[in-house]
Amino acid sequence: MMLDVAQVNEVGAQVARQYLPPGSVLDVESREGEGPDGEDIFKVLVVLSADAANRVTGDHVVAMVYQLQRHLEDQGESRFAVVQWATDAELAEELAGHDGDS
């Protein structure tokens, strides 16, 4: 069974909020993508609060990524989740940098 983007977002948000420090996760967004060998994947973006960098450790990250893949597999999803991280400020800067792009 392949999950849709909304289902992956829901699983991602639940897992991120469970395994990362309280208040550090603002949003989780995913989209379908293609891996380096042409395989179907999910790109999962975890949007963190500005102060999360001071609270999120490597152990948090490893646990969250592992549990995300495990939860997706438990629901029948075979595609690999590639997790990316950004703060809300970083996303705002990136969007501002693209305002003049065509």
Secondary structure, DSSP 8 states (H G I E B T S, - for coil): ----HHHHHHHHHHHHHHHS-TT-EEEEEEEEEE-TTS-EEEEEEEEE-TTGGGT--HHHHHHHHHHHHHHHHHTT--SEEEEEEEEHHHHHHHHHHTTT--
